[in-house]
Amino acid sequence: MSINAVPYLGFRGQAREAMNFYKEVFGGTLEILDNQDPSAPTAANGEKLVMHSHLKTDAGWEIMGGDNPQLGDEDSAAQRMNVVVFGDEVETVKQQFDKLADGAQVHMPLEMQMWGDMFGGLKDKFGIDWGFNVEVSKEG
């Protein structure tokens, strides 16, 4: 069982290119999950946008990222990066989410998602964006 936190980077259609570049720079293993929504916008080169990517570097630290088409023309740190807490200690992560939600703007309640985990997001009372992913045990 574990709980970790990593930076999550937002891109305007360049997540695949950027994350592959980071893999070249830092080494490691990269997983990319494309946006499967057929009505979702595509990158400038026509490829599907990246819903989520996760680079585990050779040095042991990690970066996550995805395309964030709603960024528009505005560019701020709050829109380009947030902190993601992830792990498999369901009750502990739920408690952390609930505590951080006090005085926060909850964008997405912590609940089950299509990829089989729980996910929730919020902007805390200090203006920092957070995501929480709970790896729910898969039966079967």
N, C-alpha and C positions, 0 to 999 in steps of 0.2 A: 504494500500500500504506500502511496506517496501523493504529495501535492507539490506542484511547481508553479512558477510564474515566468512568463517570457514576453518580450515585446511582440506586438502584432502590427505589422506595417500595412498601410492602405495604399493602393496604386490606382492610377487612372488608365487601366488597360495594359499596363506593363508588368503585371505581377509575375507572369511566366518568365519573361526575359530577365527581370531583376532577380528572382529567386534562383534561376539557373546560373546567373552571374555570381551570386553569393556562394553557390555551391562550388563553382570553379575557384573562387577566392579562398574559401574556408574549408573545402572538402566536406565529406560527410554523405548522408543520405537525404534525399529530397522526395517527398510525397506531394503530389498535386491532385486536387479534386476540382474538376471543371464544374461550372454552373450548368446544371442539366435542364434548366427552364428554357423551353424553346422560344419563349417571347423575350428572353433576356437580351440586352444589347451585346454586341460582340466587340472584340478589340479592333483597332484600326486595320490590322492585317486580316481580319475576318475570322480569326480563331475565337473559340469560346473564352469567355472571361473566367478567371480562376476564382472559384468560390472560397477555397482554402488551400494553403500550402504550408508545409512544415519541414524545415531544414534542421536536422540534427547534425551539428558540425563534428568534425574529427576531434576537436578539442573538448567536446562534451556539452557545450552550450547550444542554445537553440534560438531560431527565429521563425515566426509564423507570419503569414501575409495573405492577402487576397486583393482582388480588384474591387474597387468601391466606386461604381459609376455615379453615385449620387454626390460625389465630391464637387462636381461642377467646376467652375473657374476659381472658386475660393480655395485658398491653401493655408491651412493652419495645422499646428501640431496635433490639436485635438481631433482633427479629421484624418490625419495621416498615421497616427500611432495610438495604440492603447495597450494596456497590460492585460494579459490573459492568464487567469489562474486555472489550472487543469489538474486533474488527478482522479483517483478512484475511491477516495474516502468520502462517500456520498453525504453523510450527515455533517461532517466537518465543513465541506465546501458549501453546503446549504446554509449552515450557520454563518459562515463568512460572508456569503452573498447577502443574507438578511441583515447582518450588522452594517455592512457597507451601504445597503439600500436606505438606511436611516438618513433622511434629509437629502436623498439622491433623486435624480430623475431616472426611473427605470424604463429603459427602451424596450426590453424584452424580459418578461418574467422567466425565472429559472424553471424550464419545463422540457419534456422530451422533444427531440428533434428527429428529422427524417434519417439522419445518419446513425441513430440508435443510442445517442448520448443525451444527457440533459445539457441545455445551454441557456444562458441568460446574459443580459447586458445592461449596464447602467452608466450614468455620469454621476460621480460622487459629488458631495457637497462642496468639494474643492475644484470641480471642473475637470477631473481626470476620468477618462473613459476606461471602463473595465468590462471584460468578458469572462464568464465562468463556464467551463466545460467539465462536466462530471461524466467520467467513463463508467457507464452503468454495466454491471456484469451481464454478459450475454448468455442466455440459457440455450441449451441445445447440445 
